């Protein structure tokens, strides 16, 4: 879901929610033995649905008042928070060590912050 909120000269764009559907703990080509072992290891045939909330705000200085207009023209500041609710991804128990660990859709680093300052030169 994409959300946008306009306020005076600041623009906040944020992806409200990232959701990943439940998925099986084995591949469609896995043998019955591999499937049964994977389900026993994981405790379920499905990896649960995952939901993460991200938000970022962006300020473009193009409309800045006074002296800042010329100095900061074509400049943008972006601040973001990924995984706002600090949701931990599911841990996968796998018969193949290649797939063991955290679900790939999530991020074991949990909540993250970032700041980006961008200046474009020329037109």
N, C-alpha and C positions, 0 to 999 in steps of 0.2 A: 504494500500500500504506500503510495507516495503522497506526502502532505506538504503543503506550502502555506506559510503565514506571512503576510506583508505588514510591516509596521513602520511608518514614516519612511526613512531611507534605508532601513535594514531589511534584509530578506533572510528568513530562516527556512531552509529546506531540510526536511528530515524524512528518512525512511522509517516509518513508525514501527513496523514489525517485519522480521524475517522468520518465516515458518518453513520447516522441513517436515514432510510427511513421514509417517512411520515406514520403516523398511525392514526387510528380512535380514536375518543374521547369516544367511548363506546365499550363494548365487543360484540362479535358475538352472545351471548345468551341474550343480553338486549332486553327488550320488546320495542314496538314501542313508548310508552310513555316515557320510560327512554331515548331512542335514541333521540327523539325530544327535551326533556328537556336538555340533554347533549349538543346538537348542539346549542340550544338557549343560554345556559350558556357560551359556549366556543366562539360562534360567527362563528364557522365553524365545519364541520364534521371531519376535519383532523388536527392533530398536524403537523406542517410543518417539512420538512426534516431538520436535524441538522448536522452541520459539525464543527469539532473541529480539531485543528492542535497541535500536540505534537512533542517535539524534545528532544533527550537526547544524551549526549556524554559520552563515556566510555574510560578510559585510563588504560591499563594494564601495570604495571611496570616491567613485566617479562623481557622485552627487554631494560630496562633502562641501561644507560652506567655507568661505574665506580662503586663506593662504593654503590650506590643506588641499584644495581642489587641484592646483597645479602640481604641487609636490607629490601628491598621492594619486594622481590620475592613472588609470589602468592598473590599480592595485586592489588586491582582495585579501581579506583575512578570513580564514576558516577555522573554526574550533569544532571538534567532534568528540563524541563519547560512543564507543561501541559496547554493546552488551550492558546497557544502563542498569539493568536489574541484577547484574552479576550472576547470571545463570550458568551453572556448570554443565558441560556437554556430557552425554552418557558415556560410560566407560564400557568398552567392548571386550568381552572375553572370547577369544577366537582360537580355533584349532590350528589355524595358520598364523604364525607369529607376525606375518606381514600385515595382518588386519587387526591385530590386538592393539589396545590403547583407547584413545578418545575417538568418538565419532568425528569423521572428517568435516561435517558441516558446522560443528561447534569449534570453539577455540579454548584450549585449556588455560590460556592466560587470563581468562575471565574479562572483567571490565578494563577497557583501555581508553586512553585519552590521546588526542593529537591536536596539534596546531600547525597550520600551514599559512605562510605569508607569500603571496605571489605578486610579482611586478612584471607587467608586459611592457616591452619597449617597441616603439614603432607602431604602425597601424596594420 
